[in-house]
Amino acid sequence: MNSRYSIYLRVINFFGDIVLINLSYILTFHLLAANKHNWGNGFFRVLVVFNIIWLFSSFTMRLYWQANNSVEEIYRRTWKSLLMHYVIFMSFLFFSKSPISHNFFILCLLVMGLLFSASRVVLTYFSEFLLKRLKPGKQIAIIGYNPTAKKLADHFSRQRGDYVFHGFFDDEISRNASNFNTSYTVVGPIEHCINYAKENRVEEIYSTILPNQNIKVEKLVQTADEHCIRIKFVPDFSRQIDNRFYISYVGDFPIITLRKDPLDDMTNRLKKRLFDIVASSFVIIFILSWLTPLLAIFIKLNSRGPVFFLQHRSGRDNKPFMCAKFRSMTVNDKSDELQATKNDPRITSVGAYLRKTNLDEFPQFFNVLKGDMSIVGPRPHMLKHTEQYSGVVNKFMVRHLLKPGITGWAQVNGYRGETETSDLMQKRVEHDLWYLENWSLMLDIKIVVMTIIQTIKGDPNAY
């Protein structure tokens, strides 16, 4: 619901942030005026890009058009938008011939951070001002007291300015109110609901009890129509559905699935893809551009064979793709069947170093840029191993709902390399499924950082 409070808050926040973005740039320009920066020397062009990047970042993070209007949510989305803006703007400066100096970039981001910090303090006070001056939100009440009703009440209570929640109506809880632990008002039994609504100008009643479940609710529907009071029904699935299932929504329709899947949402997939493109492009341009010819020399001098090792592996939806690595073994006819083991005689001396430092995986950044892989995800297996483990490891194929990754949640938790038993593979799959159900962009960044730390410290399973 878009109340006046919600609309005013988002509109003022949007235009205020546009002013702050431009003010931070212009202030920095004047602070460094001693360097004789000239607007005609590309600085106005960069300012336009600066604004476009902010619009892209803020709308990607749904800073202005998210229905949840809590100030805390605005804080969280603001810092995510700023971080995304910093990264993209820095990438733009790397890849373009820009007159922006290093000092200008650092100072501008510092000024922007300070201005946004101050603006969010002002926003907090302004939101309270709006709440006091504007007409209170829609008056509502809830019929039924159950897990769904409590979640619904929590939702309405968080939507300050949009709703005024009066309390619950339930026969059982009204008779035994002292036995129920609730921070909300228990107004009375169900039959009192309409009279209370008329006297207190309650506009909408949400019922978690369906008419065919309680005859009193069925009678209330008819009475409510006569008094122009809307009744809306929210099915309470808690009685029929246990915690093995997850309820999501397509429009207004509840959808029951076997697991939570954040990456089923298009916005989340776009975030992850953008992160993959930016990160893989950075590695390819600034690391692989010079590392590849250097490693190629060592690999060729160390053993005969190609520089790259290409192998079909299982990808998303179990579709095979050609996975690239720096060759770390001597050329052999068992590479499509046998995993690398500790002290494997096939591993070359250069290959041992590549595997220990994870450098052999770096060509997979090309797979990421192409779209076959992601930076973070379940590690791709050989086709034969996919066929082998799918029959003996529970939910093994579920991990293929995601793109495979260069690193993953299982790997940073110690389940990488050789899997000697099906139990170890089961643990790897469990970690992959946890990642699938709990994905977030911050989790991806955390896993990347953990991978870097693990590589520096040395992983005993890396061989």
N, C-alpha and C positions, 0 to 999 in steps of 0.2 A: 504494500500500500504506500502511495506517495502522498503524505500529508503536507500541509503548507510548511510545517517545520522542516521536514525532510528535504523538500525542494529548495527552500531558502538556504538551508545549511550547505547543500551541495553546490548550488549556483554561486554563492558567496565564496565558498572554498575554492571553486574552480577559477574564478576571475582573480581572486586574491593571490593564488599560486602563480598565475600568469604574470602578475605584476612583480611578484618576488623573483621569479626566474629572470626577467629582464632587468630588474633592479640590481640583482647580484652581478650580472654581466657588466652593466654600465658602471657600477661602483668600482668593480675591479679595473675596468678600463681607465677610470680617472685616478685611481690609486697608483697605477703604473704609468701615468702620463709622462713621467720623467724619461721613459724609454721611447718616447715619441711615437707611440702607436698611432696609426692613422685609420680612420673609419673607411677611407677609400682603398685601403690595402687589404681588403678581404675580411675585415672585422665585422662588418654588417652582414656579410654572407654567412659567417660562422654563427652569428647571433640567430639568424633564421634557422639554421640547422639545430642550434642549441634548443630553440623552442619546439621544433618538430620532434626532436628526441624526447623532450619532456612529455609532449602530448602522447607519443607512442608508449612511453614507459608508464605513465599514469593511467592510461586507458587499458593497457595490458594488465595492470594490477587492480583494475576496477576501483580506482580511488574515488571517482566522482559519480559513477552510475550504479554502485552497489546499493541494493535496497536497505541493507543494514546501516543505520545512520548513527550508531554509537560513536562517541568521540574516540573511545579506545580503539575501535576498528579503523577509524581514520588515521590514528597514530601509526598503527601497524602497517597499513597500506602505504602511508607516506614514506616511511623509511625503506620499504621494499622498492617503491618507485624511485627514490633518490639513488639507491644502490644500483638499480638497473640503468638509470640515467648516467651515472658516473662511468659504468663499464662501457656502455655504447658510445658515449662522447669520447672517452679515451681511445676506443677502437677507431672512431672516425678521425681523430687527430693523427693516429699512426698511419692510416691508409691514405690520407689526403695531404696535399701541399698547403698547409695552413700557416698563417702568420702567427698563430697562437704559440706563445713560448711556454716552457715548462712552468715557470713562475706564475704566469697568468692562469694556467690550468689549475694549479694547486690553490692559489689564492681565491679563484672564482668558486671552487667547490667548497672551500672553508666558509666564505661569505654566504653562500647559498645554504649551507648547513646551519649557520647561526641564524639567518633570517627565518628559515623554516621552523627552527626550534622556538623562536620567539612567537612566530605566527600561531603555532599550535597551542601555546599558552593563552594567547588572545582568543583563539577559537573556543577553548574550554569555557571561558567567561561569556563569550558571545552566545554559545549554545544555551547556557543557563538563562541568559537574557531573553532569547527567543522562546524558551519554554514558558517563561513567566508572562510574556506579552501576548503570545498567540493563543488562540482558542485551544483548549485541551483536546486530545485526540479522541478517537471513537471509543465510546463506552461499551465494554463487552463483559460477558460472564461466561462461565463454562459449566455444562451439565456433565456430571460424572467425576469421580476421583480415582484415577488409575495412572499408570506410567505415562500413557500418551497425554492425558490431561495435564500432568505436572510438567512435561516437556513443553506443552503448548503455553502454559502459564508462564514458564521461564522465558519463552520466546517473546510473549507480549510485554512482559516486564522489562525486557531489554530494549524494546522499541519505544523509548521515551519520546513523547511528543506525538506519537502515532496512535497509541492505545492507552486507555485507562482501564485496568483490570479490576473488576469488583470482587470476584471470588468464585467459589465452587458451589454447585447445588447437587447434592447427592443424599439419598435416603439413608444409606448405611452410615456414612461419615457424620451426618447431622445427629444421628441417634447416639453415636459413640465418638464424638469429636475429641474427647480427651485421650482416646486411644490412638489417635493419628498424629503423626509428627509432620506438620505442615506450617510453613511460614506465611501462607496465604489464608484469607478469610474463608471460613466455611459458613456460608450465608444461611443455608437451610435446606429442607427437603425439596425434591424436584417439583412438586405441585405448587410451591411458592414462587417459582422462578418468574412467571409472567407478571404477577402482581408486583414483585420487586422491580422488574424491568420497567413497568409503567411508572412507578413512583420515583425511580432514580434515573429515568431517561436512558436506559440501556438500549443501544441501537441494534446490537448483534449478540446472539447467543450461539456459542459453539458447543455442540453436543458430541461427546465421545461414546454415547450410548445410542445405538440405532433404534428407529421406531419399532422394528420387529423384535427388539430385545426387551423392550419395556413399554407396557401399555400407557403409562403416564406420559412418556415422551411422545407417543403417537397422538395423544390428545392435545399436548402442548403445541404441536405443529399447527393444528387448526386454530387454536386460540391466538397464537402469535400472528398469524395472517390477519386476523380481525383487528389487531392493534398495531399493524405495520411494523412488527418486530421481526427481523430476519433470523432464521435459525439455519446454521450450517453444520454439517456433520463431518466429523473427523474420525474415521474408523480406528478403533483400538485394536491393533494387531498383536499387542503383547499377550493376549490370551491364547492366540492360535499359533504364534510364531516365536521360536526360541532364538537364542543368540547365535545359532549357526547360520542365520539368514540376515541379509542386510536390505533395508527398505530405502529406495531412492525414488525420485519423481521424474516423469517425463511430462512437462506441463503440470497439469493438476492430477495426473494419474499416478497412483502409487505403484512402484515396480519392485518386485521381490527378486533379489539375486542371491547367489550363494556366497558372495563376498563383496566387500567394498572395493571399488576400482576407480581411484581418482583420475587415472589417465584415460578413462572412458569419456571424460569431459574434454571437448574440443579446445577450450581455453587452456587447460593444463597441458594438453599435447603441444599446443603452440609454444607455450613457455619452455617446455623441455626441448623442443626442436630448435628454438632460438638459442638456448644455452648451448646445445650441441654444435650449432653452426658457428657461433662466436668462438667457443673454446677450441674446436677442431681447426678452424681457420687460423687462429693465433698460433697453435702448435705447428701446423704445416708451414706457415710463412716464416716464423721466427725460430723454429727449432729444427724441423725436418729438412728445411732448405739447405742447411749446412751439415746436419748430422748424417743424413743419408749417404752422401758421397764419402764421408769419412768412414762410416761403418762399412760401407761397401768394399773399401780397400782392405780393411782388416778381415772381413768375411772371406773375400776371394783369396787373400794370402794364406789364410788359415786352412782352407779346405776347398776342394773342387765342388763346383755346383753353382746354382743361381744365388743372387743376393737375397731375393725374396722367396718365401715359402707360401704358396697359395693352396688353400684346401677348402673343399665344400664343407660348410657347417650349417647346423640347424638355426634358422632365423625366426622372425616373428611369424606366428601361425604355422610354424614348422616348415616354412618355405626355405629351401637351401639357398645359400649365397656363398660367394667366394671370399673367404676371410684371408687377409694378408698379414704376414709377419716377416720380420727379418729371420733368415734361416739360421737356426741354432744347432742343427744336427747335420751329420753327414747324410748325403743322399742315400735313402734306403727304401725298400718296398713294404715296410711295416708301419709307415707314418700314418696311414689311414686306419690302422687297427689298434695299435698299442699306444697307451699314454706314456709320457715321459716318467721315469721312475728315478729314485735317488741313485746316484752314481751310474746313470744310464750310459753305456759305452757309445751310444750314438751321438751324444752331446759333444760338440767340439769345445776346445778351450775358450775360444772367443764366445761361443754360444752359451757356455756356462755363465760368463759374466753378463751377457745380454739378458739371460733368464733371471739371474739374481737381482738385477737392477730394473727389470721389467722393460728394458729398452727394446726387446724383441717384439713387444706389442704395439710399438709406436706407429707402424704403418696402418694400423686399424683406425687411426684418425681419418684416413682417406675413406674407409668404410662408413665412418660416422658422417662425414661431409656428404657422401653419396646418399645416405639414408638407410643403409642396410643395418647399421648398428647405432647405439647411443653411447655417450660417455659412460653412463652408469646404467647397469641392468644385469640380468643373469648372464653368466659367461656362456658363450656358444660352445656346444659340444660337437664332436665328430658325428657324422650321420649314423655310423654303426653303433656308437654309444647311446645315441638317442633311442634307437631301436631296441637296444639291449635293456636300458634302464626303464623305459616306458612300461615294460611288462612287469617289473618287480618293485619299483619305487612308487609309493602312493602319491598321486597328484603330480607326477613328474611332468606331464605335458602342459599343466597349467602355466608353468613358467614361460612357455612359448607364446603366451598372450602379449608379452612385452618384446620390444626389440632387445637383442642381446647387447651386453655392454663390455667396454674395455675393463672396467672394474665393477664391483657390485657389493651389496650388503653382506653376502655370504663370504666374499673374499676378505673384506676388512675385519671379519669376525673369525678368521682362521680357517675357513673352509675353501681353500684354493689348492690348485695343483692336483696331484694324484688322489683318486678316491679308491682306496684299497678294498673297501667293503660297501655293501648297499646301505648300511647304516650311516656311513659318512655322507653318501649321496643324499640320503633322506634328510639329513641335517642341512645340507646345502639347499635342497629344495624348500625346506621350511623357511629358511632365511630369505630365499627369493620370493616366496609367497608373502612373507611379511612386508617386504619392500613393495610388492605390487599393491598391497592393501593400504600402505601408509605413505605412499609417494608424496613428496613435496619438493619444490625447487631447492629449499634450504637443506633437505635431506640429501639431495644430489651433491650439493656443495660440500656438505659435511663428509660424505663418503669420499669425494675427491681429496679433501684435506687429509682424511685418515689414511688414504692410499699413499699420499706423498710422505706422510710421517712414517708409515710402515716400511716404505721403500728405503728411507734414510736409516731407520733403525735396523733394518734387515729382517726378512721374513724367513723362518726356518723351513717353511713349506715351498719356498721359491727355489726350484731346481729343475 
